[in-house]
Amino acid sequence: MPSTSDLTAHLNTFGFVVLRGAFDPGALTAEFDRALGEGFTDAAHSNAGDAGNRFRYLPMMCEHTPVSVALAARLARIAGELLECTILPGRAKGTEYRGSTRWHRDSTSTLRSVGVACYLDPLTADTGALQVLPGSHTPAYAAAVDEYIRRADELPGLALPSAPGDAIVFDERLYHASAGGQRRRQWRIDFVADAPDGDDELRRYFAGQHPPAWDGGYDVDRFPSYGACWRALDPRWDIRLEQLGVYHLAAAEEAFARGRRPRSR
């Protein structure tokens, strides 16, 4: 495996790194499938994504998903080393995707953040593997791409074939997409730099993860964001997320979803 400094250089230059064999896919896949089975009363539920796909997801951040919680803690150490800074975690989620995903990026924030995507199915360029546009996380290149895709939606992307157990770490400002319409399962967690004097930007970052009027269709009581065991992972995280109002955002999102449930007669 390349050294941490080599991986950091690759991430800084191209906007991504692939960590082969980074986790045990069997345990995480079993937990993923069980959680989605328990979390959705409607097995056919799906949402329309802004990037053209369909998806359903639920947080894997509580006592019912211990494999996910443990993997998040381990990847946090790796993310901190790659970003060379103190980080805060976003949500760990299990997501089932269907359909191709158009070119987009997940963040335009001035803060550095990475997504860590772990696909639980073997994927190739034609069956939904993540495609990236290397270097498009940098401001000048991103601006040029922004202008280009107003005229055309085809970009010369690089597909990143992956096997279960691989983890793809990518700058959230990096343009990415996928092609192929079959079902694919993804576990993902995001990490953002806890920048000095960056609280206002951090609040905006986390607000984007918790839309106040959003119902994902899953059981928010059984699979809450930031469950008790998650909050116990790191006292510093817990304090900072409380200070930034992240728990309040998650509670508001879950209250909205709870209020949309059909009332029993």
C-alpha positions as a LaTeX table, in Angstrom:
\begin{tabular}{lrrr}
\hline
Residue & $x$ (\AA) & $y$ (\AA) & $z$ (\AA) \\
\hline
Met1 & 0.00 & 0.00 & 0.00 \\
Pro2 & 1.36 & 3.49 & $-0.80$ \\
Ser3 & 2.56 & 5.66 & 2.07 \\
Thr4 & 0.21 & 8.17 & 3.66 \\
Ser5 & 2.22 & 11.03 & 2.18 \\
Asp6 & 1.88 & 9.53 & $-1.32$ \\
Leu7 & $-1.88$ & 9.07 & $-0.85$ \\
Thr8 & $-2.21$ & 12.64 & 0.42 \\
Ala9 & $-0.32$ & 13.94 & $-2.62$ \\
His10 & $-2.62$ & 11.95 & $-4.93$ \\
Leu11 & $-5.72$ & 13.29 & $-3.17$ \\
Asn12 & $-4.45$ & 16.86 & $-3.29$ \\
Thr13 & $-3.48$ & 16.64 & $-6.96$ \\
Phe14 & $-6.23$ & 14.55 & $-8.51$ \\
Gly15 & $-9.03$ & 14.77 & $-5.92$ \\
Phe16 & $-9.33$ & 11.07 & $-5.06$ \\
Val17 & $-7.55$ & 7.96 & $-3.83$ \\
Val18 & $-8.65$ & 4.31 & $-3.87$ \\
Leu19 & $-7.87$ & 2.18 & $-0.82$ \\
Arg20 & $-7.99$ & $-1.45$ & $-1.91$ \\
Gly21 & $-9.17$ & $-4.03$ & 0.63 \\
Ala22 & $-9.87$ & $-1.40$ & 3.28 \\
Phe23 & $-12.67$ & $-3.21$ & 5.13 \\
Asp24 & $-14.44$ & $-6.56$ & 5.59 \\
Pro25 & $-17.22$ & $-6.51$ & 2.98 \\
Gly26 & $-19.07$ & $-9.54$ & 4.32 \\
Ala27 & $-19.92$ & $-8.08$ & 7.71 \\
Leu28 & $-20.85$ & $-4.66$ & 6.34 \\
Thr29 & $-22.96$ & $-6.09$ & 3.51 \\
Ala30 & $-24.93$ & $-8.29$ & 5.92 \\
Glu31 & $-25.55$ & $-5.32$ & 8.20 \\
Phe32 & $-26.49$ & $-3.09$ & 5.26 \\
Asp33 & $-29.07$ & $-5.55$ & 3.91 \\
Arg34 & $-30.56$ & $-6.16$ & 7.35 \\
Ala35 & $-30.81$ & $-2.44$ & 8.09 \\
Leu36 & $-32.59$ & $-1.63$ & 4.83 \\
Gly37 & $-34.91$ & $-4.58$ & 5.36 \\
Glu38 & $-35.80$ & $-3.40$ & 8.87 \\
Gly39 & $-35.85$ & 0.31 & 8.11 \\
Phe40 & $-38.32$ & 0.40 & 5.23 \\
Thr41 & $-41.89$ & $-0.84$ & 5.53 \\
Asp42 & $-42.21$ & $-0.29$ & 1.77 \\
Ala43 & $-39.47$ & $-2.32$ & 0.09 \\
Ala44 & $-40.13$ & $-0.51$ & $-3.20$ \\
His45 & $-39.63$ & 2.96 & $-1.76$ \\
Ser46 & $-37.25$ & 5.23 & $-3.68$ \\
Asn47 & $-36.54$ & 8.92 & $-4.11$ \\
Ala48 & $-35.60$ & 10.84 & $-7.24$ \\
Gly49 & $-32.05$ & 12.21 & $-7.09$ \\
Asp50 & $-31.01$ & 15.61 & $-8.41$ \\
Ala51 & $-28.38$ & 13.89 & $-10.56$ \\
Gly52 & $-30.89$ & 11.72 & $-12.43$ \\
Asn53 & $-30.75$ & 8.50 & $-10.41$ \\
Arg54 & $-33.19$ & 6.96 & $-7.95$ \\
Phe55 & $-32.16$ & 6.01 & $-4.43$ \\
Arg56 & $-33.17$ & 5.15 & $-0.90$ \\
Tyr57 & $-30.97$ & 5.45 & 2.16 \\
Leu58 & $-30.90$ & 5.33 & 5.91 \\
Pro59 & $-28.34$ & 6.38 & 8.53 \\
Met60 & $-26.18$ & 3.57 & 9.94 \\
Met61 & $-25.13$ & 5.39 & 13.11 \\
Cys62 & $-26.72$ & 3.59 & 16.06 \\
Glu63 & $-26.62$ & 0.44 & 18.16 \\
His64 & $-28.38$ & $-1.50$ & 15.38 \\
Thr65 & $-25.41$ & $-0.96$ & 13.02 \\
Pro66 & $-22.23$ & $-1.64$ & 15.05 \\
Val67 & $-20.14$ & $-2.64$ & 12.01 \\
Ser68 & $-20.88$ & 0.70 & 10.38 \\
Val69 & $-20.07$ & 2.64 & 13.55 \\
Ala70 & $-16.74$ & 0.84 & 13.98 \\
Leu71 & $-15.79$ & 1.37 & 10.32 \\
Ala72 & $-16.60$ & 5.09 & 10.60 \\
Ala73 & $-14.26$ & 5.42 & 13.57 \\
Arg74 & $-11.43$ & 3.68 & 11.69 \\
Leu75 & $-11.91$ & 5.72 & 8.52 \\
Ala76 & $-11.94$ & 8.93 & 10.55 \\
Arg77 & $-8.30$ & 8.34 & 11.45 \\
Ile78 & $-7.44$ & 7.78 & 7.79 \\
Ala79 & $-9.36$ & 10.87 & 6.66 \\
Gly80 & $-7.61$ & 13.04 & 9.25 \\
Glu81 & $-4.22$ & 11.81 & 8.06 \\
Leu82 & $-5.08$ & 12.36 & 4.38 \\
Leu83 & $-6.45$ & 15.87 & 4.96 \\
Glu84 & $-3.67$ & 16.63 & 7.44 \\
Cys85 & $-6.07$ & 18.42 & 9.77 \\
Thr86 & $-8.64$ & 17.95 & 12.52 \\
Ile87 & $-11.89$ & 16.65 & 11.05 \\
Leu88 & $-15.55$ & 16.28 & 11.95 \\
Pro89 & $-17.79$ & 13.46 & 10.66 \\
Gly90 & $-20.92$ & 13.78 & 8.62 \\
Arg91 & $-23.47$ & 11.01 & 8.48 \\
Ala92 & $-22.70$ & 7.37 & 7.77 \\
Lys93 & $-25.41$ & 6.09 & 5.42 \\
Gly94 & $-26.35$ & 2.97 & 3.56 \\
Thr95 & $-27.74$ & 3.88 & 0.13 \\
Glu96 & $-29.24$ & 1.74 & $-2.62$ \\
Tyr97 & $-28.92$ & 3.39 & $-6.03$ \\
Arg98 & $-30.62$ & 2.63 & $-9.34$ \\
Gly99 & $-29.91$ & 4.33 & $-12.64$ \\
Ser100 & $-27.02$ & 6.36 & $-13.96$ \\
Thr101 & $-25.84$ & 9.49 & $-12.18$ \\
Arg102 & $-25.13$ & 12.70 & $-14.08$ \\
Trp103 & $-21.94$ & 14.68 & $-13.57$ \\
His104 & $-22.11$ & 16.75 & $-10.42$ \\
Arg105 & $-20.16$ & 17.61 & $-7.30$ \\
Asp106 & $-21.29$ & 17.30 & $-3.71$ \\
Ser107 & $-19.89$ & 20.54 & $-2.32$ \\
Thr108 & $-18.84$ & 24.01 & $-3.39$ \\
Ser109 & $-17.76$ & 24.98 & 0.13 \\
Thr110 & $-14.44$ & 26.65 & 0.81 \\
Leu111 & $-13.92$ & 24.01 & 3.50 \\
Arg112 & $-12.11$ & 20.83 & 2.56 \\
Ser113 & $-14.22$ & 17.72 & 2.88 \\
Val114 & $-14.04$ & 14.16 & 1.60 \\
Gly115 & $-16.57$ & 11.47 & 0.98 \\
Val116 & $-15.56$ & 7.86 & 1.58 \\
Ala117 & $-17.63$ & 5.57 & $-0.65$ \\
Cys118 & $-17.59$ & 1.81 & $-0.12$ \\
Tyr119 & $-19.49$ & $-0.12$ & $-2.79$ \\
Leu120 & $-20.80$ & $-3.51$ & $-1.74$ \\
Asp121 & $-21.11$ & $-4.89$ & $-5.28$ \\
Pro122 & $-18.32$ & $-5.37$ & $-7.86$ \\
Leu123 & $-18.61$ & $-2.47$ & $-10.29$ \\
Thr124 & $-17.09$ & $-1.69$ & $-13.67$ \\
Ala125 & $-17.31$ & 1.35 & $-15.93$ \\
Asp126 & $-20.48$ & $-0.07$ & $-17.55$ \\
Thr127 & $-22.21$ & $-1.25$ & $-14.38$ \\
Gly128 & $-22.17$ & 1.85 & $-12.20$ \\
Ala129 & $-18.58$ & 2.29 & $-11.05$ \\
Leu130 & $-17.79$ & 5.75 & $-9.78$ \\
Gln131 & $-16.39$ & 7.99 & $-12.52$ \\
Val132 & $-14.33$ & 11.04 & $-11.65$ \\
Leu133 & $-12.85$ & 14.01 & $-13.48$ \\
Pro134 & $-9.36$ & 14.14 & $-11.98$ \\
Gly135 & $-8.31$ & 17.57 & $-10.79$ \\
Ser136 & $-11.78$ & 19.13 & $-11.05$ \\
His137 & $-11.81$ & 19.84 & $-7.29$ \\
Thr138 & $-9.44$ & 22.77 & $-7.85$ \\
Pro139 & $-11.13$ & 26.21 & $-8.20$ \\
Ala140 & $-9.86$ & 27.19 & $-11.65$ \\
Tyr141 & $-10.56$ & 23.80 & $-13.23$ \\
Ala142 & $-13.96$ & 23.57 & $-11.53$ \\
Ala143 & $-14.92$ & 26.99 & $-12.92$ \\
Ala144 & $-13.97$ & 25.87 & $-16.42$ \\
Val145 & $-15.99$ & 22.66 & $-16.05$ \\
Asp146 & $-18.97$ & 24.63 & $-14.72$ \\
Glu147 & $-18.92$ & 26.68 & $-17.90$ \\
Tyr148 & $-18.39$ & 23.69 & $-20.17$ \\
Ile149 & $-21.29$ & 21.58 & $-18.87$ \\
Arg150 & $-23.72$ & 24.39 & $-19.64$ \\
Arg151 & $-23.20$ & 23.36 & $-23.27$ \\
Ala152 & $-22.52$ & 19.62 & $-23.03$ \\
Asp153 & $-23.00$ & 16.89 & $-20.45$ \\
Glu154 & $-20.25$ & 14.52 & $-21.63$ \\
Leu155 & $-16.94$ & 14.79 & $-19.79$ \\
Pro156 & $-13.74$ & 12.75 & $-20.26$ \\
Gly157 & $-14.09$ & 11.00 & $-16.93$ \\
Leu158 & $-12.04$ & 8.20 & $-15.41$ \\
Ala159 & $-13.95$ & 5.14 & $-14.17$ \\
Leu160 & $-12.80$ & 3.62 & $-10.89$ \\
Pro161 & $-13.72$ & $-0.09$ & $-10.98$ \\
Ser162 & $-14.05$ & $-1.41$ & $-7.45$ \\
Ala163 & $-14.58$ & $-4.66$ & $-5.57$ \\
Pro164 & $-16.36$ & $-5.10$ & $-2.24$ \\
Gly165 & $-13.84$ & $-4.11$ & 0.42 \\
Asp166 & $-12.41$ & $-1.14$ & $-1.50$ \\
Ala167 & $-12.90$ & 2.41 & $-0.22$ \\
Ile168 & $-12.84$ & 5.41 & $-2.55$ \\
Val169 & $-11.88$ & 8.68 & $-0.84$ \\
Phe170 & $-12.72$ & 11.76 & $-2.90$ \\
Asp171 & $-12.79$ & 15.50 & $-2.41$ \\
Glu172 & $-16.47$ & 16.48 & $-2.28$ \\
Arg173 & $-15.76$ & 19.32 & $-4.74$ \\
Leu174 & $-14.64$ & 16.78 & $-7.37$ \\
Tyr175 & $-16.91$ & 16.23 & $-10.36$ \\
His176 & $-18.16$ & 12.64 & $-10.43$ \\
Ala177 & $-20.82$ & 10.48 & $-12.09$ \\
Ser178 & $-21.71$ & 6.87 & $-12.92$ \\
Ala179 & $-23.12$ & 4.93 & $-15.86$ \\
Gly180 & $-25.22$ & 1.78 & $-15.64$ \\
Gly181 & $-28.70$ & 1.24 & $-14.31$ \\
Gln182 & $-28.52$ & $-1.83$ & $-12.12$ \\
Arg183 & $-28.98$ & $-1.86$ & $-8.36$ \\
Arg184 & $-25.83$ & $-0.93$ & $-6.50$ \\
Arg185 & $-25.27$ & $-0.67$ & $-2.76$ \\
Gln186 & $-23.09$ & 2.02 & $-1.25$ \\
Trp187 & $-22.03$ & 2.71 & 2.31 \\
Arg188 & $-20.63$ & 6.21 & 2.70 \\
Ile189 & $-19.40$ & 8.65 & 5.29 \\
Asp190 & $-18.17$ & 12.23 & 4.87 \\
Phe191 & $-15.53$ & 14.14 & 6.83 \\
Val192 & $-15.03$ & 17.90 & 6.86 \\
Ala193 & $-12.09$ & 19.98 & 8.06 \\
Asp194 & $-12.79$ & 21.58 & 11.44 \\
Ala195 & $-11.25$ & 24.87 & 10.37 \\
Pro196 & $-10.36$ & 27.57 & 12.91 \\
Asp197 & $-12.90$ & 30.40 & 12.71 \\
Gly198 & $-14.91$ & 28.35 & 10.23 \\
Asp199 & $-18.07$ & 27.78 & 12.26 \\
Asp200 & $-20.39$ & 29.70 & 9.93 \\
Glu201 & $-19.25$ & 27.68 & 6.93 \\
Leu202 & $-19.45$ & 24.46 & 8.94 \\
Arg203 & $-23.04$ & 25.27 & 9.89 \\
Arg204 & $-23.89$ & 25.74 & 6.22 \\
Tyr205 & $-22.13$ & 22.48 & 5.36 \\
Phe206 & $-24.11$ & 20.45 & 7.90 \\
Ala207 & $-27.38$ & 22.23 & 7.08 \\
Gly208 & $-26.97$ & 20.85 & 3.56 \\
Gln209 & $-26.92$ & 17.33 & 4.99 \\
His210 & $-30.14$ & 17.80 & 6.96 \\
Pro211 & $-32.93$ & 19.41 & 4.89 \\
Pro212 & $-35.60$ & 20.51 & 7.38 \\
Ala213 & $-38.52$ & 19.26 & 5.24 \\
Trp214 & $-37.23$ & 15.88 & 4.10 \\
Asp215 & $-38.70$ & 12.42 & 4.59 \\
Gly216 & $-36.46$ & 9.63 & 3.40 \\
Gly217 & $-39.16$ & 7.03 & 4.04 \\
Tyr218 & $-37.18$ & 5.06 & 6.63 \\
Asp219 & $-37.87$ & 4.42 & 10.33 \\
Val220 & $-36.18$ & 7.43 & 11.95 \\
Asp221 & $-36.73$ & 6.03 & 15.45 \\
Arg222 & $-34.95$ & 2.75 & 14.81 \\
Phe223 & $-32.24$ & 4.30 & 12.62 \\
Pro224 & $-31.60$ & 7.82 & 13.92 \\
Ser225 & $-28.81$ & 10.10 & 12.84 \\
Tyr226 & $-26.21$ & 10.44 & 15.61 \\
Gly227 & $-27.37$ & 7.64 & 17.90 \\
Ala228 & $-26.04$ & 7.33 & 21.45 \\
Cys229 & $-23.20$ & 4.96 & 20.53 \\
Trp230 & $-22.16$ & 7.34 & 17.74 \\
Arg231 & $-22.05$ & 10.29 & 20.12 \\
Ala232 & $-19.83$ & 8.25 & 22.43 \\
Leu233 & $-17.20$ & 7.65 & 19.73 \\
Asp234 & $-15.28$ & 10.88 & 20.31 \\
Pro235 & $-15.98$ & 13.50 & 23.02 \\
Arg236 & $-14.54$ & 16.29 & 20.88 \\
Trp237 & $-16.83$ & 15.43 & 17.98 \\
Asp238 & $-19.80$ & 15.36 & 20.32 \\
Ile239 & $-19.03$ & 18.80 & 21.75 \\
Arg240 & $-18.37$ & 20.39 & 18.37 \\
Leu241 & $-21.44$ & 18.93 & 16.67 \\
Glu242 & $-23.56$ & 20.13 & 19.58 \\
Gln243 & $-22.01$ & 23.61 & 19.33 \\
Leu244 & $-22.65$ & 23.74 & 15.59 \\
Gly245 & $-26.31$ & 22.78 & 16.00 \\
Val246 & $-25.98$ & 19.55 & 14.03 \\
Tyr247 & $-28.02$ & 17.50 & 16.48 \\
His248 & $-30.79$ & 20.11 & 16.34 \\
Leu249 & $-30.80$ & 19.91 & 12.54 \\
Ala250 & $-31.05$ & 16.12 & 12.62 \\
Ala251 & $-33.85$ & 16.21 & 15.19 \\
Ala252 & $-35.85$ & 18.68 & 13.08 \\
Glu253 & $-35.45$ & 16.51 & 9.99 \\
Glu254 & $-36.56$ & 13.42 & 11.90 \\
Ala255 & $-39.52$ & 15.24 & 13.47 \\
Phe256 & $-40.72$ & 16.25 & 10.01 \\
Ala257 & $-40.47$ & 12.65 & 8.77 \\
Arg258 & $-42.23$ & 11.35 & 11.91 \\
Gly259 & $-45.07$ & 13.81 & 11.37 \\
Arg260 & $-45.69$ & 12.49 & 7.85 \\
Arg261 & $-46.35$ & 8.93 & 8.97 \\
Pro262 & $-49.95$ & 7.73 & 8.52 \\
Arg263 & $-51.78$ & 7.79 & 11.83 \\
Ser264 & $-52.99$ & 4.43 & 13.13 \\
Arg265 & $-56.77$ & 4.07 & 13.46 \\
\hline
\end{tabular}
